[in-house]
Amino acid sequence: MDEIERWAAGLPEAVAAVCARWSLTPGAPFEPGGSTAWVAPVRGADGGVAVLKLVRRHFEAEHEAAGLRVWAGNGAVRLLDHCRVDERTDALLLEACQPGTPATVLSPDEQDTLVCRMLRRLWIAAPADGPFRSLAQMCDTWADGVDGTQAATLLGDPGLLRAGTELFRVLARDFPDPPVLLSTDLHAGNVLASQREPWLAIDPKPFVGDRTYDLTQHMINCDERLAAEPRPFVRRMAALADVSPERLRQWLFARCVVECDEQPWLAELARRLHRAGAPQVT
């Protein structure tokens, strides 16, 4: 049994323990427990409705609760409570987004506008005494984990692999604007319709660094649009978020290189973005 299987096997006991601790009655889970999270509506002793999320502790999601606490409901779902269940699991009690419809129901242009508007609200200065790690640490971890043989084969050029992975590290360290608190995983599926505000962001994976990086997840999730017209998409997102389109192209190129061993379709996109301009840091 691997780590994920062990975590999933312990979920029923962990859910029962947290529900007893916070006097919650759980409903049918939205996410019954895959590799990272178990999420379900719950009702408290006072009859109030919330959402309980049990998260398998892993590098990227380490500070989700801390990020939500800092944002304090400003554009993101509110954190009501948080505890460490055991060495593998954190529990988050969250504000319920009702009706909870994901922003994927919107048109592509509306999704772009909404995601950029949400990100610009979330991009605040991280508290100096906070636990948040730098984006450079995340990028180093990703770059170190690339299957170089697989990626070089897909890219068709070992030089392209070296250029992309090096740029991925450099961009995370050398950027023109003050560092901000990043979501790193904001896309239309992680923005839900709510009553308190029209839309709220969920599931952040907070790091501190270059705001331009934060646009890449939404773009990669829009795989058909990105594959069809990458440069117009880059220009549109950069204009909506008020960032450099050239820097966004560089980030997208570098991320496509780093992730192509797991998502092979990104290799051709990396080649196209590379041809569109020499990947120099601006």
ChimeraX commands (.cxc) that place a marker at each C-alpha (Angstrom):
marker #1 position 0.00,0.00,0.00 radius 0.5
marker #1 position 1.50,3.34,-1.06 radius 0.5
marker #1 position 1.23,6.67,0.77 radius 0.5
marker #1 position -1.94,7.80,-1.02 radius 0.5
marker #1 position -3.68,4.48,-0.42 radius 0.5
marker #1 position -2.75,4.59,3.27 radius 0.5
marker #1 position -4.13,8.12,3.52 radius 0.5
marker #1 position -7.40,7.17,1.80 radius 0.5
marker #1 position -7.77,4.11,4.03 radius 0.5
marker #1 position -7.58,6.31,7.12 radius 0.5
marker #1 position -10.15,8.85,5.92 radius 0.5
marker #1 position -13.26,7.38,7.60 radius 0.5
marker #1 position -11.58,7.47,11.01 radius 0.5
marker #1 position -10.22,10.98,10.40 radius 0.5
marker #1 position -13.62,12.32,9.26 radius 0.5
marker #1 position -15.31,10.84,12.32 radius 0.5
marker #1 position -12.71,12.35,14.65 radius 0.5
marker #1 position -12.99,15.84,13.16 radius 0.5
marker #1 position -16.80,15.77,13.09 radius 0.5
marker #1 position -16.82,14.78,16.76 radius 0.5
marker #1 position -14.32,17.51,17.62 radius 0.5
marker #1 position -16.34,20.27,15.93 radius 0.5
marker #1 position -19.83,18.77,16.50 radius 0.5
marker #1 position -20.53,18.39,12.79 radius 0.5
marker #1 position -22.94,16.18,10.85 radius 0.5
marker #1 position -21.50,15.41,7.39 radius 0.5
marker #1 position -23.44,15.06,4.17 radius 0.5
marker #1 position -22.50,13.18,1.01 radius 0.5
marker #1 position -19.01,14.29,-0.06 radius 0.5
marker #1 position -18.39,16.49,-3.09 radius 0.5
marker #1 position -14.96,14.85,-3.34 radius 0.5
marker #1 position -15.02,11.43,-1.68 radius 0.5
marker #1 position -11.27,11.20,-1.34 radius 0.5
marker #1 position -8.95,10.85,-4.29 radius 0.5
marker #1 position -5.25,11.55,-4.01 radius 0.5
marker #1 position -5.40,14.87,-2.18 radius 0.5
marker #1 position -8.70,15.77,-0.49 radius 0.5
marker #1 position -12.05,14.72,0.95 radius 0.5
marker #1 position -14.66,17.52,0.82 radius 0.5
marker #1 position -18.27,17.45,2.04 radius 0.5
marker #1 position -21.05,19.75,3.24 radius 0.5
marker #1 position -21.55,19.66,7.01 radius 0.5
marker #1 position -24.09,20.99,9.47 radius 0.5
marker #1 position -23.00,22.35,12.83 radius 0.5
marker #1 position -24.68,21.96,16.20 radius 0.5
marker #1 position -26.34,25.35,15.64 radius 0.5
marker #1 position -27.79,24.20,12.31 radius 0.5
marker #1 position -25.39,26.28,10.24 radius 0.5
marker #1 position -24.06,24.91,6.97 radius 0.5
marker #1 position -20.34,24.80,6.17 radius 0.5
marker #1 position -17.89,22.70,4.18 radius 0.5
marker #1 position -15.40,20.29,5.71 radius 0.5
marker #1 position -12.20,19.60,3.79 radius 0.5
marker #1 position -9.67,16.98,4.82 radius 0.5
marker #1 position -6.43,17.46,2.91 radius 0.5
marker #1 position -3.57,15.05,2.47 radius 0.5
marker #1 position -0.56,17.08,3.49 radius 0.5
marker #1 position 1.75,17.67,0.53 radius 0.5
marker #1 position 4.27,20.27,-0.52 radius 0.5
marker #1 position 2.05,22.54,-2.62 radius 0.5
marker #1 position -0.99,22.65,-0.32 radius 0.5
marker #1 position 0.95,23.03,2.93 radius 0.5
marker #1 position -0.29,26.57,3.66 radius 0.5
marker #1 position -3.84,26.61,2.29 radius 0.5
marker #1 position -5.34,27.43,5.69 radius 0.5
marker #1 position -2.77,30.18,6.35 radius 0.5
marker #1 position -3.49,31.78,2.99 radius 0.5
marker #1 position -7.25,31.76,3.54 radius 0.5
marker #1 position -6.69,33.28,6.98 radius 0.5
marker #1 position -4.67,36.14,5.48 radius 0.5
marker #1 position -7.19,36.79,2.69 radius 0.5
marker #1 position -9.94,36.78,5.34 radius 0.5
marker #1 position -12.76,36.31,2.85 radius 0.5
marker #1 position -11.61,39.07,0.49 radius 0.5
marker #1 position -12.21,37.31,-2.81 radius 0.5
marker #1 position -11.69,33.86,-1.31 radius 0.5
marker #1 position -13.80,31.50,0.74 radius 0.5
marker #1 position -13.57,32.15,4.49 radius 0.5
marker #1 position -11.69,29.80,6.80 radius 0.5
marker #1 position -13.85,29.08,9.86 radius 0.5
marker #1 position -11.51,26.68,11.66 radius 0.5
marker #1 position -8.46,24.53,11.07 radius 0.5
marker #1 position -6.67,21.69,12.81 radius 0.5
marker #1 position -3.99,19.09,12.25 radius 0.5
marker #1 position -5.65,15.66,12.32 radius 0.5
marker #1 position -2.47,13.58,12.19 radius 0.5
marker #1 position 0.94,13.62,10.48 radius 0.5
marker #1 position -0.71,13.09,7.07 radius 0.5
marker #1 position -3.93,15.12,7.25 radius 0.5
marker #1 position -5.14,18.68,7.85 radius 0.5
marker #1 position -8.80,19.59,8.36 radius 0.5
marker #1 position -10.30,22.89,7.19 radius 0.5
marker #1 position -13.79,24.08,8.08 radius 0.5
marker #1 position -14.83,26.46,5.34 radius 0.5
marker #1 position -17.60,28.87,4.49 radius 0.5
marker #1 position -20.13,27.20,2.20 radius 0.5
marker #1 position -20.38,28.69,-1.28 radius 0.5
marker #1 position -24.03,28.57,-2.28 radius 0.5
marker #1 position -25.12,27.72,-4.92 radius 0.5
marker #1 position -21.49,26.76,-5.56 radius 0.5
marker #1 position -21.70,26.72,-9.35 radius 0.5
marker #1 position -18.18,26.75,-10.85 radius 0.5
marker #1 position -17.23,29.60,-13.17 radius 0.5
marker #1 position -16.70,27.06,-15.96 radius 0.5
marker #1 position -20.36,27.72,-16.85 radius 0.5
marker #1 position -19.34,31.16,-18.12 radius 0.5
marker #1 position -18.16,31.89,-21.63 radius 0.5
marker #1 position -14.38,31.69,-22.22 radius 0.5
marker #1 position -14.04,35.49,-22.33 radius 0.5
marker #1 position -16.04,35.83,-19.11 radius 0.5
marker #1 position -13.85,33.21,-17.43 radius 0.5
marker #1 position -10.69,35.09,-18.40 radius 0.5
marker #1 position -12.04,38.37,-17.07 radius 0.5
marker #1 position -13.25,36.82,-13.82 radius 0.5
marker #1 position -10.04,34.90,-13.12 radius 0.5
marker #1 position -7.92,38.01,-13.66 radius 0.5
marker #1 position -10.23,40.09,-11.49 radius 0.5
marker #1 position -10.04,37.51,-8.70 radius 0.5
marker #1 position -6.26,37.26,-8.92 radius 0.5
marker #1 position -5.81,41.01,-8.72 radius 0.5
marker #1 position -7.75,40.95,-5.44 radius 0.5
marker #1 position -5.72,38.06,-4.05 radius 0.5
marker #1 position -2.35,39.62,-4.93 radius 0.5
marker #1 position -1.57,41.26,-1.60 radius 0.5
marker #1 position 1.66,41.61,0.32 radius 0.5
marker #1 position 2.31,38.49,2.38 radius 0.5
marker #1 position 2.77,39.13,6.11 radius 0.5
marker #1 position 6.44,39.20,7.06 radius 0.5
marker #1 position 5.86,36.74,9.90 radius 0.5
marker #1 position 3.78,34.33,7.77 radius 0.5
marker #1 position 4.76,30.74,6.97 radius 0.5
marker #1 position 4.66,31.16,3.21 radius 0.5
marker #1 position 7.48,29.86,1.03 radius 0.5
marker #1 position 8.81,31.51,-2.08 radius 0.5
marker #1 position 7.63,30.61,-5.55 radius 0.5
marker #1 position 11.30,29.85,-6.28 radius 0.5
marker #1 position 11.13,26.91,-3.85 radius 0.5
marker #1 position 8.12,25.50,-5.68 radius 0.5
marker #1 position 9.73,25.99,-9.09 radius 0.5
marker #1 position 12.96,24.35,-7.95 radius 0.5
marker #1 position 11.01,21.34,-6.67 radius 0.5
marker #1 position 9.14,21.01,-9.96 radius 0.5
marker #1 position 12.26,21.46,-12.08 radius 0.5
marker #1 position 14.21,18.95,-9.99 radius 0.5
marker #1 position 11.45,16.39,-10.51 radius 0.5
marker #1 position 11.31,16.53,-14.32 radius 0.5
marker #1 position 11.92,13.23,-16.11 radius 0.5
marker #1 position 14.66,14.65,-18.33 radius 0.5
marker #1 position 14.80,11.70,-20.71 radius 0.5
marker #1 position 11.05,11.74,-21.31 radius 0.5
marker #1 position 10.88,15.53,-21.61 radius 0.5
marker #1 position 13.84,15.77,-24.01 radius 0.5
marker #1 position 12.29,13.08,-26.22 radius 0.5
marker #1 position 8.96,14.88,-26.35 radius 0.5
marker #1 position 10.56,18.27,-26.97 radius 0.5
marker #1 position 12.90,16.81,-29.58 radius 0.5
marker #1 position 15.74,18.99,-28.32 radius 0.5
marker #1 position 17.77,18.64,-25.09 radius 0.5
marker #1 position 18.71,22.31,-25.46 radius 0.5
marker #1 position 15.07,23.30,-25.23 radius 0.5
marker #1 position 14.75,21.29,-22.02 radius 0.5
marker #1 position 17.75,23.05,-20.51 radius 0.5
marker #1 position 16.50,26.49,-21.60 radius 0.5
marker #1 position 13.01,25.92,-20.22 radius 0.5
marker #1 position 14.02,24.49,-16.86 radius 0.5
marker #1 position 16.66,27.18,-16.33 radius 0.5
marker #1 position 14.18,29.91,-17.23 radius 0.5
marker #1 position 11.62,28.40,-14.86 radius 0.5
marker #1 position 14.07,28.87,-11.99 radius 0.5
marker #1 position 15.28,32.32,-13.08 radius 0.5
marker #1 position 11.83,33.85,-13.57 radius 0.5
marker #1 position 10.87,32.82,-10.04 radius 0.5
marker #1 position 13.83,34.75,-8.62 radius 0.5
marker #1 position 14.14,37.76,-10.91 radius 0.5
marker #1 position 10.92,39.74,-11.33 radius 0.5
marker #1 position 10.11,43.44,-11.66 radius 0.5
marker #1 position 7.21,43.93,-9.23 radius 0.5
marker #1 position 7.09,43.52,-5.44 radius 0.5
marker #1 position 6.37,39.91,-4.41 radius 0.5
marker #1 position 2.77,39.08,-3.59 radius 0.5
marker #1 position 0.82,36.21,-2.09 radius 0.5
marker #1 position -0.10,33.87,-4.94 radius 0.5
marker #1 position -2.87,31.31,-5.31 radius 0.5
marker #1 position -0.82,29.29,-7.88 radius 0.5
marker #1 position -3.90,27.16,-8.70 radius 0.5
marker #1 position -6.63,29.60,-9.67 radius 0.5
marker #1 position -8.73,28.64,-12.69 radius 0.5
marker #1 position -12.42,28.79,-13.53 radius 0.5
marker #1 position -13.11,25.47,-11.81 radius 0.5
marker #1 position -11.77,26.90,-8.55 radius 0.5
marker #1 position -14.07,29.93,-8.57 radius 0.5
marker #1 position -17.56,29.26,-7.23 radius 0.5
marker #1 position -20.80,31.24,-7.23 radius 0.5
marker #1 position -21.66,32.47,-3.75 radius 0.5
marker #1 position -24.25,34.56,-1.91 radius 0.5
marker #1 position -21.82,36.67,0.14 radius 0.5
marker #1 position -20.06,37.73,-3.05 radius 0.5
marker #1 position -20.96,36.79,-6.62 radius 0.5
marker #1 position -17.84,34.61,-6.86 radius 0.5
marker #1 position -15.28,33.25,-4.40 radius 0.5
marker #1 position -11.96,31.50,-4.97 radius 0.5
marker #1 position -11.29,28.10,-3.39 radius 0.5
marker #1 position -8.40,25.63,-3.12 radius 0.5
marker #1 position -5.41,28.00,-3.11 radius 0.5
marker #1 position -1.87,26.68,-2.90 radius 0.5
marker #1 position -0.18,29.79,-1.53 radius 0.5
marker #1 position 3.40,30.83,-2.30 radius 0.5
marker #1 position 5.02,34.26,-2.48 radius 0.5
marker #1 position 6.52,35.65,-5.66 radius 0.5
marker #1 position 5.91,36.90,-9.20 radius 0.5
marker #1 position 2.26,37.64,-9.92 radius 0.5
marker #1 position 2.65,36.85,-13.63 radius 0.5
marker #1 position 3.09,33.15,-12.84 radius 0.5
marker #1 position -0.41,33.04,-11.35 radius 0.5
marker #1 position -2.05,33.36,-14.77 radius 0.5
marker #1 position -0.56,30.16,-16.13 radius 0.5
marker #1 position -2.84,27.62,-14.41 radius 0.5
marker #1 position -6.01,29.05,-15.89 radius 0.5
marker #1 position -4.40,29.16,-19.33 radius 0.5
marker #1 position -3.18,25.56,-19.19 radius 0.5
marker #1 position -6.63,24.46,-18.03 radius 0.5
marker #1 position -8.05,26.09,-21.19 radius 0.5
marker #1 position -6.11,23.56,-23.24 radius 0.5
marker #1 position -8.03,23.82,-26.52 radius 0.5
marker #1 position -7.87,27.60,-26.64 radius 0.5
marker #1 position -4.24,27.64,-25.60 radius 0.5
marker #1 position -3.21,25.06,-28.17 radius 0.5
marker #1 position -5.14,26.84,-30.95 radius 0.5
marker #1 position -3.96,30.42,-30.42 radius 0.5
marker #1 position -1.34,30.76,-27.70 radius 0.5
marker #1 position -0.07,34.25,-28.54 radius 0.5
marker #1 position -3.49,36.00,-28.67 radius 0.5
marker #1 position -4.42,34.22,-25.43 radius 0.5
marker #1 position -1.19,35.44,-23.81 radius 0.5
marker #1 position -1.84,39.02,-24.93 radius 0.5
marker #1 position -5.44,38.92,-23.70 radius 0.5
marker #1 position -4.59,37.57,-20.24 radius 0.5
marker #1 position -1.65,39.93,-19.82 radius 0.5
marker #1 position -3.84,42.93,-20.66 radius 0.5
marker #1 position -6.58,41.84,-18.26 radius 0.5
marker #1 position -4.11,41.32,-15.42 radius 0.5
marker #1 position -1.88,44.30,-16.28 radius 0.5
marker #1 position 1.33,42.27,-16.60 radius 0.5
marker #1 position 3.97,42.05,-19.32 radius 0.5
marker #1 position 2.80,39.83,-22.21 radius 0.5
marker #1 position 6.41,38.88,-22.97 radius 0.5
marker #1 position 7.02,37.81,-19.40 radius 0.5
marker #1 position 3.80,35.79,-19.42 radius 0.5
marker #1 position 4.93,34.08,-22.63 radius 0.5
marker #1 position 8.23,33.22,-20.95 radius 0.5
marker #1 position 6.50,31.77,-17.90 radius 0.5
marker #1 position 4.17,29.74,-20.08 radius 0.5
marker #1 position 7.03,28.43,-22.21 radius 0.5
marker #1 position 9.04,27.43,-19.14 radius 0.5
marker #1 position 6.08,25.78,-17.43 radius 0.5
marker #1 position 5.21,23.82,-20.59 radius 0.5
marker #1 position 8.77,22.48,-20.68 radius 0.5
marker #1 position 8.75,21.52,-17.01 radius 0.5
marker #1 position 5.37,19.77,-17.21 radius 0.5
marker #1 position 5.55,18.13,-20.63 radius 0.5
marker #1 position 6.83,14.84,-19.20 radius 0.5
marker #1 position 3.43,14.50,-17.45 radius 0.5
marker #1 position 1.30,16.33,-20.05 radius 0.5
marker #1 position 2.84,15.52,-23.44 radius 0.5
marker #1 position 0.62,17.96,-25.36 radius 0.5
marker #1 position 2.58,20.79,-23.73 radius 0.5
marker #1 position 5.74,19.87,-25.65 radius 0.5
marker #1 position 4.44,21.18,-28.98 radius 0.5
marker #1 position 3.12,24.28,-27.24 radius 0.5
marker #1 position 6.57,24.85,-25.68 radius 0.5
marker #1 position 8.16,24.66,-29.13 radius 0.5
marker #1 position 5.68,27.18,-30.54 radius 0.5
marker #1 position 6.15,29.59,-27.64 radius 0.5
marker #1 position 9.92,29.28,-27.97 radius 0.5
marker #1 position 9.78,30.08,-31.67 radius 0.5
marker #1 position 7.61,33.11,-30.90 radius 0.5
marker #1 position 10.54,34.85,-29.20 radius 0.5
marker #1 position 13.85,34.08,-27.57 radius 0.5
marker #1 position 13.13,33.23,-23.92 radius 0.5
marker #1 position 15.05,36.08,-22.30 radius 0.5
marker #1 position 14.02,37.38,-18.88 radius 0.5
marker #1 position 12.49,40.86,-19.01 radius 0.5
marker link #1:1,2 radius 0.2
marker link #1:2,3 radius 0.2
marker link #1:3,4 radius 0.2
marker link #1:4,5 radius 0.2
marker link #1:5,6 radius 0.2
marker link #1:6,7 radius 0.2
marker link #1:7,8 radius 0.2
marker link #1:8,9 radius 0.2
marker link #1:9,10 radius 0.2
marker link #1:10,11 radius 0.2
marker link #1:11,12 radius 0.2
marker link #1:12,13 radius 0.2
marker link #1:13,14 radius 0.2
marker link #1:14,15 radius 0.2
marker link #1:15,16 radius 0.2
marker link #1:16,17 radius 0.2
marker link #1:17,18 radius 0.2
marker link #1:18,19 radius 0.2
marker link #1:19,20 radius 0.2
marker link #1:20,21 radius 0.2
marker link #1:21,22 radius 0.2
marker link #1:22,23 radius 0.2
marker link #1:23,24 radius 0.2
marker link #1:24,25 radius 0.2
marker link #1:25,26 radius 0.2
marker link #1:26,27 radius 0.2
marker link #1:27,28 radius 0.2
marker link #1:28,29 radius 0.2
marker link #1:29,30 radius 0.2
marker link #1:30,31 radius 0.2
marker link #1:31,32 radius 0.2
marker link #1:32,33 radius 0.2
marker link #1:33,34 radius 0.2
marker link #1:34,35 radius 0.2
marker link #1:35,36 radius 0.2
marker link #1:36,37 radius 0.2
marker link #1:37,38 radius 0.2
marker link #1:38,39 radius 0.2
marker link #1:39,40 radius 0.2
marker link #1:40,41 radius 0.2
marker link #1:41,42 radius 0.2
marker link #1:42,43 radius 0.2
marker link #1:43,44 radius 0.2
marker link #1:44,45 radius 0.2
marker link #1:45,46 radius 0.2
marker link #1:46,47 radius 0.2
marker link #1:47,48 radius 0.2
marker link #1:48,49 radius 0.2
marker link #1:49,50 radius 0.2
marker link #1:50,51 radius 0.2
marker link #1:51,52 radius 0.2
marker link #1:52,53 radius 0.2
marker link #1:53,54 radius 0.2
marker link #1:54,55 radius 0.2
marker link #1:55,56 radius 0.2
marker link #1:56,57 radius 0.2
marker link #1:57,58 radius 0.2
marker link #1:58,59 radius 0.2
marker link #1:59,60 radius 0.2
marker link #1:60,61 radius 0.2
marker link #1:61,62 radius 0.2
marker link #1:62,63 radius 0.2
marker link #1:63,64 radius 0.2
marker link #1:64,65 radius 0.2
marker link #1:65,66 radius 0.2
marker link #1:66,67 radius 0.2
marker link #1:67,68 radius 0.2
marker link #1:68,69 radius 0.2
marker link #1:69,70 radius 0.2
marker link #1:70,71 radius 0.2
marker link #1:71,72 radius 0.2
marker link #1:72,73 radius 0.2
marker link #1:73,74 radius 0.2
marker link #1:74,75 radius 0.2
marker link #1:75,76 radius 0.2
marker link #1:76,77 radius 0.2
marker link #1:77,78 radius 0.2
marker link #1:78,79 radius 0.2
marker link #1:79,80 radius 0.2
marker link #1:80,81 radius 0.2
marker link #1:81,82 radius 0.2
marker link #1:82,83 radius 0.2
marker link #1:83,84 radius 0.2
marker link #1:84,85 radius 0.2
marker link #1:85,86 radius 0.2
marker link #1:86,87 radius 0.2
marker link #1:87,88 radius 0.2
marker link #1:88,89 radius 0.2
marker link #1:89,90 radius 0.2
marker link #1:90,91 radius 0.2
marker link #1:91,92 radius 0.2
marker link #1:92,93 radius 0.2
marker link #1:93,94 radius 0.2
marker link #1:94,95 radius 0.2
marker link #1:95,96 radius 0.2
marker link #1:96,97 radius 0.2
marker link #1:97,98 radius 0.2
marker link #1:98,99 radius 0.2
marker link #1:99,100 radius 0.2
marker link #1:100,101 radius 0.2
marker link #1:101,102 radius 0.2
marker link #1:102,103 radius 0.2
marker link #1:103,104 radius 0.2
marker link #1:104,105 radius 0.2
marker link #1:105,106 radius 0.2
marker link #1:106,107 radius 0.2
marker link #1:107,108 radius 0.2
marker link #1:108,109 radius 0.2
marker link #1:109,110 radius 0.2
marker link #1:110,111 radius 0.2
marker link #1:111,112 radius 0.2
marker link #1:112,113 radius 0.2
marker link #1:113,114 radius 0.2
marker link #1:114,115 radius 0.2
marker link #1:115,116 radius 0.2
marker link #1:116,117 radius 0.2
marker link #1:117,118 radius 0.2
marker link #1:118,119 radius 0.2
marker link #1:119,120 radius 0.2
marker link #1:120,121 radius 0.2
marker link #1:121,122 radius 0.2
marker link #1:122,123 radius 0.2
marker link #1:123,124 radius 0.2
marker link #1:124,125 radius 0.2
marker link #1:125,126 radius 0.2
marker link #1:126,127 radius 0.2
marker link #1:127,128 radius 0.2
marker link #1:128,129 radius 0.2
marker link #1:129,130 radius 0.2
marker link #1:130,131 radius 0.2
marker link #1:131,132 radius 0.2
marker link #1:132,133 radius 0.2
marker link #1:133,134 radius 0.2
marker link #1:134,135 radius 0.2
marker link #1:135,136 radius 0.2
marker link #1:136,137 radius 0.2
marker link #1:137,138 radius 0.2
marker link #1:138,139 radius 0.2
marker link #1:139,140 radius 0.2
marker link #1:140,141 radius 0.2
marker link #1:141,142 radius 0.2
marker link #1:142,143 radius 0.2
marker link #1:143,144 radius 0.2
marker link #1:144,145 radius 0.2
marker link #1:145,146 radius 0.2
marker link #1:146,147 radius 0.2
marker link #1:147,148 radius 0.2
marker link #1:148,149 radius 0.2
marker link #1:149,150 radius 0.2
marker link #1:150,151 radius 0.2
marker link #1:151,152 radius 0.2
marker link #1:152,153 radius 0.2
marker link #1:153,154 radius 0.2
marker link #1:154,155 radius 0.2
marker link #1:155,156 radius 0.2
marker link #1:156,157 radius 0.2
marker link #1:157,158 radius 0.2
marker link #1:158,159 radius 0.2
marker link #1:159,160 radius 0.2
marker link #1:160,161 radius 0.2
marker link #1:161,162 radius 0.2
marker link #1:162,163 radius 0.2
marker link #1:163,164 radius 0.2
marker link #1:164,165 radius 0.2
marker link #1:165,166 radius 0.2
marker link #1:166,167 radius 0.2
marker link #1:167,168 radius 0.2
marker link #1:168,169 radius 0.2
marker link #1:169,170 radius 0.2
marker link #1:170,171 radius 0.2
marker link #1:171,172 radius 0.2
marker link #1:172,173 radius 0.2
marker link #1:173,174 radius 0.2
marker link #1:174,175 radius 0.2
marker link #1:175,176 radius 0.2
marker link #1:176,177 radius 0.2
marker link #1:177,178 radius 0.2
marker link #1:178,179 radius 0.2
marker link #1:179,180 radius 0.2
marker link #1:180,181 radius 0.2
marker link #1:181,182 radius 0.2
marker link #1:182,183 radius 0.2
marker link #1:183,184 radius 0.2
marker link #1:184,185 radius 0.2
marker link #1:185,186 radius 0.2
marker link #1:186,187 radius 0.2
marker link #1:187,188 radius 0.2
marker link #1:188,189 radius 0.2
marker link #1:189,190 radius 0.2
marker link #1:190,191 radius 0.2
marker link #1:191,192 radius 0.2
marker link #1:192,193 radius 0.2
marker link #1:193,194 radius 0.2
marker link #1:194,195 radius 0.2
marker link #1:195,196 radius 0.2
marker link #1:196,197 radius 0.2
marker link #1:197,198 radius 0.2
marker link #1:198,199 radius 0.2
marker link #1:199,200 radius 0.2
marker link #1:200,201 radius 0.2
marker link #1:201,202 radius 0.2
marker link #1:202,203 radius 0.2
marker link #1:203,204 radius 0.2
marker link #1:204,205 radius 0.2
marker link #1:205,206 radius 0.2
marker link #1:206,207 radius 0.2
marker link #1:207,208 radius 0.2
marker link #1:208,209 radius 0.2
marker link #1:209,210 radius 0.2
marker link #1:210,211 radius 0.2
marker link #1:211,212 radius 0.2
marker link #1:212,213 radius 0.2
marker link #1:213,214 radius 0.2
marker link #1:214,215 radius 0.2
marker link #1:215,216 radius 0.2
marker link #1:216,217 radius 0.2
marker link #1:217,218 radius 0.2
marker link #1:218,219 radius 0.2
marker link #1:219,220 radius 0.2
marker link #1:220,221 radius 0.2
marker link #1:221,222 radius 0.2
marker link #1:222,223 radius 0.2
marker link #1:223,224 radius 0.2
marker link #1:224,225 radius 0.2
marker link #1:225,226 radius 0.2
marker link #1:226,227 radius 0.2
marker link #1:227,228 radius 0.2
marker link #1:228,229 radius 0.2
marker link #1:229,230 radius 0.2
marker link #1:230,231 radius 0.2
marker link #1:231,232 radius 0.2
marker link #1:232,233 radius 0.2
marker link #1:233,234 radius 0.2
marker link #1:234,235 radius 0.2
marker link #1:235,236 radius 0.2
marker link #1:236,237 radius 0.2
marker link #1:237,238 radius 0.2
marker link #1:238,239 radius 0.2
marker link #1:239,240 radius 0.2
marker link #1:240,241 radius 0.2
marker link #1:241,242 radius 0.2
marker link #1:242,243 radius 0.2
marker link #1:243,244 radius 0.2
marker link #1:244,245 radius 0.2
marker link #1:245,246 radius 0.2
marker link #1:246,247 radius 0.2
marker link #1:247,248 radius 0.2
marker link #1:248,249 radius 0.2
marker link #1:249,250 radius 0.2
marker link #1:250,251 radius 0.2
marker link #1:251,252 radius 0.2
marker link #1:252,253 radius 0.2
marker link #1:253,254 radius 0.2
marker link #1:254,255 radius 0.2
marker link #1:255,256 radius 0.2
marker link #1:256,257 radius 0.2
marker link #1:257,258 radius 0.2
marker link #1:258,259 radius 0.2
marker link #1:259,260 radius 0.2
marker link #1:260,261 radius 0.2
marker link #1:261,262 radius 0.2
marker link #1:262,263 radius 0.2
marker link #1:263,264 radius 0.2
marker link #1:264,265 radius 0.2
marker link #1:265,266 radius 0.2
marker link #1:266,267 radius 0.2
marker link #1:267,268 radius 0.2
marker link #1:268,269 radius 0.2
marker link #1:269,270 radius 0.2
marker link #1:270,271 radius 0.2
marker link #1:271,272 radius 0.2
marker link #1:272,273 radius 0.2
marker link #1:273,274 radius 0.2
marker link #1:274,275 radius 0.2
marker link #1:275,276 radius 0.2
marker link #1:276,277 radius 0.2
marker link #1:277,278 radius 0.2
marker link #1:278,279 radius 0.2
marker link #1:279,280 radius 0.2
marker link #1:280,281 radius 0.2
marker link #1:281,282 radius 0.2
view
